[in-house]
Amino acid sequence: MEFLIWIALAAATIIPMIKLLPHFGINRNWPFACVISPVVIVLLWIMAMKLQEMERR
């Protein structure tokens, strides 16, 4: 049962990342690494830094 919950949470993280990351110039394959929790935090941090850079322009 826990495995199914983990799969659902991974899918709930990966699907939005697949749609968002190309807008920030990040390869579409990186969201599949989101099954590891620290990768999600790093990708969100990178997206935030790129968003700040875009707002400065």
HUTARA-V996007 format. One record per helix or strand. SS is the DSSP state (H for helix, E for strand). FROM is the first residue (numbers start at 1). TO is the last residue. If there is no record, write none. Layout:
SS|FROM|TO + SS|FROM|TO
//
This chain:
H|2|24 + H|30|35 + H|37|56
//
